[in-house]
């Protein structure tokens, strides 16, 4: 079963996404959530293999989303990542798109349809 790792310091966000993915895709994905980016990074590093997708928030305490992306890429350069952000900053989005053209950007607030589109 493919694994999805969701990292956001807001527990409500990780819970909502996790519940939605489990209900919509039933047994297709295993979903793991973390509200602490340091613990999430340790988990990722300890896995020893790439996972289907990482969904992470850009603004978190301890380790920012941008830092976390770099640390994940040191382990697995081709790891698919979706970047969540609540900041309504088009310059930031353009910058992220240029730096990481292969990654999706999910703007908060998002809809269930937005999440579903990531997996279609």
C-alpha positions, 0 to 999 in steps of 0.5 A, a space after each residue: 500500500 502506498 504511503 502518504 505523509 502529511 506534515 502540518 503544525 495544525 492538527 485539524 489540518 492533518 486530521 481533515 486531510 487524513 480522514 478525507 484520503 482514507 474515505 475517498 481512496 479507501 485502502 489505496 493509501 496508508 496515511 501518516 500524519 505529524 504535527 511536529 516537523 522534526 518528528 516527521 523528518 526523523 520518521 522519514 529518514 528512518 523509513 529507508 525508502 521513498 513514499 508515494 507523496 509528502 504533503 507539508 505546510 510551508 510555515 511551521 515552527 522548528 523547521 520551516 516547510 522550505 527547510 524540510 523540503 531541502 532535508 527530504 531532498 537530501 534523502 530522496 531527490 525525487 520525492 513527490 511533495 505537495 506544498 501547502 500554504 495559507 499565505 496569499 502571496 503570488 510572489 511566493 508562489 511564483 518563487 516556489 514554482 520556479 524552485 520546485 516546478 515538479 511540486 504541487 502547491 495547495 493553497 489554504 483554505 482548500 477544498 476536498 476537490 483540491 486534495 482529490 485532484 492531487 491524486 488523479 
